[in-house]
Each structure stands twice: as C-alpha cells, then as structure tokens.
C-alpha cells in the first residue's frame, strides 16, 4: 500500500480544499493508494488555526491588510519559513510517525519550505511534490527548488517558478484540477448550446467561498438594464446574503434568487449563460469547465492580481473592474445575437484540460521510490527539541 499525504487547508477560502478533493478522486482510482489530507494549519496548533480562520474576515473587510501580508511573504519569506517550521515541527513529526507517507503532496504555499527543512534535517528522502494553486501571481513560498517536482496549472505559473530559480527539469505544467462534478457533463455527452436573445439571460453572481465583492451593485446593474434573471451565491457571508435577499425581493420580485454557501455550485454554473465573479482561480476554472463565460469584476491583491488579465489574454472572459462600464460590457457581448458571448464559450472549450487532475496524480505517483524510511523516534525528537531550546537560551 502506498501512503500519500496531501498538505492542504480547510480555512483559507475553499480553493485548496477543492483542489485536494479533485486529486483524491483520481488517487482513489488506485487500489494500492491510501490518502490522508492534512490541514497544514492544524499542524501549528490553535494559533495557526486562528490565523487560517481569519482569512475570510480579512479578505472581505481588510484587503489592504491582505495586500500587506502578501508583500511580506514576497520580501521576507525567510521569516515565514522559520516561524512556520518552529511551530509545526512537533506535530509534523508525529504525523510522519503515524502515517508513514511514501509521498507528500502540498497544495498550500506556507508549508513547503518548512516541511522540506524538517525532512532534510532528519535525512528523510520522502518524495515531496508541490501543486501551485495559483494561476499567474505566485508567491515565492511555492518555489522551493528542493522539491522533487513543482506542478504548475499554467505556463505563466511555470515562468514565475523559473524566475524564482527553480530548474526547468523540476517543473511540469499539468492544468488546473477541478472536481469531477464540474466535468461529468462532458462524459455524459452534454453540450451547452450557444445563447440566443430569444430568452432572458440567466446570470450567476458569485465571489468564492467567502462571498466578497459588491454583488448588490452588479445585480442592480443587470436587472435594471437587461432582460435577465439573476442568481447570487453569497458563500459564507451570511450578512451579505440577508441584505441581498431583503433588497432584491422588494425591488425585483421574481427575478432574483440569493443563496448562501452551496455544495452543488456546478448545477448553477451549468444552467447559467454568464457568470460574474472575482478573480478566484478555483471559481474561474470551475466556471470554465462548465463552459460559462466570465465577467471578472475584481481580484484580491496578491495571488489573484493578474488573474483577470490571464482570462482576457486566453479569451476565457472579460475584465470589468469599473462597474460603471458593466452595462456596456454586457451589451457588447450580446450584440449580433450574442456573438461575443458565444465566442468566449468556444475559447473556453478549446482551452480547458479536463484531464488535469489525472495528470497531476500520475506525475506525483511517479515520484515514489522503493525505499524504506526510518522515521524519527519520539526520543530523538525530544532531544532535538531540547537542543534547540538550549541554543535559543544561549543566544539570548
């Protein structure tokens, strides 16, 4: 039996969890593979869990603070590495002894270098792979050249890794993995027809699992200017959901529906003609898999910053960061019996690789060695921890 550990996160949005689920679906095709998903923030104890859980609050209400944190991660990654290594070490070693992994696959940037440092310290040559969960604007935290393989979703992400000094031989471009429920319509032979103006435009407004963004303004512009129906996915943002429900039910009865966090977002995507979202990579790629033209209305500073341009350059969607232009952008897409909208749909079908998850799993499994690892004992761990404490006291 081959033991695989995936280092992910349950708290920092929903993207890392979605990627992990997509990969597990493919790993489960192998009878000799046992999968364990580890939340990296849990390894750091209560303090790290609180940090992870603060992601939604910060990205909804304090984008400048998030931008500042991103800049720190780029300018001084060493501090983040050292602090993370110190705080996860004990629980990470316990996890190694318990699960005895033959492969570690990380889908979160914070834990890559700290884990590789610990493995090196204990002379454990466990294969370590990284899947970069961002499309273009990647943090240097993703790019540790000691990893056995860094798997990128796009050529743009590969170029950034090369810029951070990762050897090209260590990088593979495999596409972006989405869960099978976003692609099963392809296997079933379902093909979304092109949109025509003889019916209302079905609009989907969403902004990732945390529900950030000005959904009220977008919905008002659409409902005031077009023959359309609107569905809004407010995610975990309960207060936004309640406000939108109250306002839209009064102003546009029968034309708008508001939902909270949903587990069947693919059904809403597949039944929509167009989607309005921020530049979340998972939301973008899941919508593209469902062949829904995108209008991107904003992006988080940092890792999402270049995603709107990525969509435009690949003809996967339109970028409209100024809502005063939104009406004209939609009007342009609907000209000539929605020619522009349907051209985006075709570009999405040509671009998206529905085998990305399978390719990532095959690449990862190919790294496993026929080697028996001697995992650190509890006694050795304690001796090492005491030695570190003594060194710290002497230096202070």
Secondary structure by P-SEA (a helix, b strand, c coil): cbbbbbbbbccccaaaaaaaaaaaaaaaccccbbbbbbcccccccaaaaaaaaaaaaaaaccaaaaaaaaaaaaacaaaaaaaaaaaaaaaaaaaaaaccccbbbbcccccaaaaaaaaaaaccccbbbbbbccccccccccccccccbbbbccaaaaaaaaaaccccccbbbbccccccccccccccccccccccccccbbbbbbcccccccaaaaaaaaaaacccbbbbbbcccaaaaaaaaaaaaaacccccbbbbccccaaaaaaaaccbbbbcccaaaaaaaaaacccccccccccccccaaaaaaaaaccbbbbccccaaaaaaaaaacccaaaaaaaaaaaaaccccaaaaaaaaaaaaaccccccccccaaaaaaaaaaaaaaaaaac
